Amino acid sequence: MRARSMQDQYDDVGIDLEDKNTRKGNNRGNCDYFFSHFKYAQKGIDLDTRGNVLNNILKSIVTVFPLQEEIDQGCFIGLYELARLDQLQQLPDGWMIEVLQKAKQTFSSSALVHSKGKVQWAHTRPGATWSAPSAMSNFLRELYIMNGGEINLPYHGDGALMQVATNPAQGLIPNA
């Protein structure tokens, strides 16, 4: 049942759930978009078996970054983690789109958001192992705040801050 619900969300948004090699081959799906990170796809449906959260994540990424064929796994897991942290479900409808729109004010593509998140993580935590859910949710949150967002987004606490506005990695913020 979960697998069917998960597949329904991908079908609804027009995203093929397939790895990169399949996408490059003759057996690729017919959709304009694809997502290759199966582990994250499963997390999305585990959070909400009806698929509403997963559907919102996918639609938000496609809406804000429509020109990218691959659904970026960093933005996906960042939105997932923010939704997971919102245990009381207090965030307003459309918050995911708003968060990504604010991130896009600084970085023009979802892949760039992801790669810059990794740069900032390494800058603020030299030698630390990459923790995508924490890093990307906090990175998206801080970009959102830095760009004037007003929703009170959840986060992992002050010790998990990425310091985007106060201690950015050299060259992190364009034209800064």
N, C-alpha and C positions, 0 to 999 in steps of 0.2 A: 504494500500500500504506500509506504514512504517513497519507494522508487518511482511509482506511478505519479504520485503527487509532485515529486521533484521534476520528473520529465515534463509534466504538464506545465510547470512554470517556465522551463526553458522553451518549450514549444510556443507558449503564449507570447513570449517576448521575441521569438524568432532567433534563438541562439542554439547552435549545435553544441552539444556536450561531447567533445572529442579532443584527442591529443593532437599535438602539432604535426606529427608525422602523418596521421590520418588526414588532417586538413590539407596537407601538401599533396596528397595522393589522389588517385582516381575514385576512391570510395568516400570522399568527403561529403558532408551534409550539404543541403541546399540553402541554408540560411546565410544571411549576410554577415552574421557574427558567430564567433565560437568562444567557448570557455574550455580550457584544457586542464584545469586543476580539480580533479575528481574529489580529492579529500576535502577541499573547501566547499564544493558543491554539496557534499553530504552534510557538512556542518550547517549549511543554510537550511536544510530541511529538518535537521535535528532540533534546531531552535524553535521551529514552528511547523508542526507536521501538516498543517493546512496549506503551507507554502506562501502565506502572505508576505512574510519578511523576505524570503528568497526572491519572490516576484518583485517586491519593491527595490531590492538591491539591484537586480538585473535591469529593471526599467530605468532606474536612476542613472546607472552608468551609461546605458545606451542613449538616454535623453541628453545628458550633459556632454558626453564624448561620442557623438554619432559617427564620426569619421574613422574610428578605429575598429578594425575587424575583430581583433582579439579583446575580450573582456579582461581587463587588467586584474590580476589576482591580488595585488596590493590594495587597490581601491575596494575590491570585493571584501577582503578580510577586514579592512578598516571599518567599513560600514557594518559588516556582520558583528564585529566586536562592540561597536557603539550600540547597536540594537540589543546585543546580549547584556550589556551593562545597564540598559534601560529596563530593569526588571519590573518596574511598576508601570511600564508603557506610558510614560508621561510625555514623550516627545510628540510634537504635532504632526499631522499628516503633511507629507511633502518635505520633511526635514532632510531626508537623504539627498534629494535633488539640491536643496539649498546648501548643504554642506559641500557637495561636489562643485557647485557653481562658484562658491567662495574659493575653493582650492584652484579652480580654473582661472581665477583672476591672477594668480601668481604663476601657475604652470599650465601651459596650453594643452597638454595631453595627460591622460591617465597614466601612461607609462612613465612620463616625466615625474608625476606626483610620486609614484612608487620609487623610482630610482633616487629622487632627491630625499625621500624619507629614509632610504638606506644610508645616504651620505650623512644626513643629520644624526641618525642613530649612531653611526661610527664616530662622529665628532663628539657627541655628548657622552658616549660610553665606549671609550677606546678599549678594544680587546673583548668586548662583550659579545656573546652569541646573539644573532639576530632573532628577535621574537616578533614575528610579523603581526599577530593580532594586537599586541600592546603598542608596538611602534606605529603601525599604520593608523590605528584609531586615535592615538594621541597626536600624531602628525596632522591628520585631517582636522581634528578638533582645534589645534593651535593655528592652523592656516585659516580656519573658519573665524576664529576670534580676531586674528590679526587683520583680516579683511572686513571686519565690521559686523560679523554675525552676532545675533542677539539671543539665540536659543541657548539655554544652559545645558550643554551637552555633558553626559557623564564621562568620567575618566578614571584612571587607575590610581589617582592620588598624586600629590606634589612630587614624590620621588620618581614618578614615571614621566615627568614632563620632558619634552623634547627641546625646549628652550629655543623655539624657532624665532621668536621676536627678540629675545634678549641675548642669545648667544648662537647666532646662525653660523654654520660652517662657511668657510670662505667661498664666495661665489654661489651660495645656495639661493639667495634671493636675487632674481634678475634686476638690474638697474638699481641696486641698493648701495 
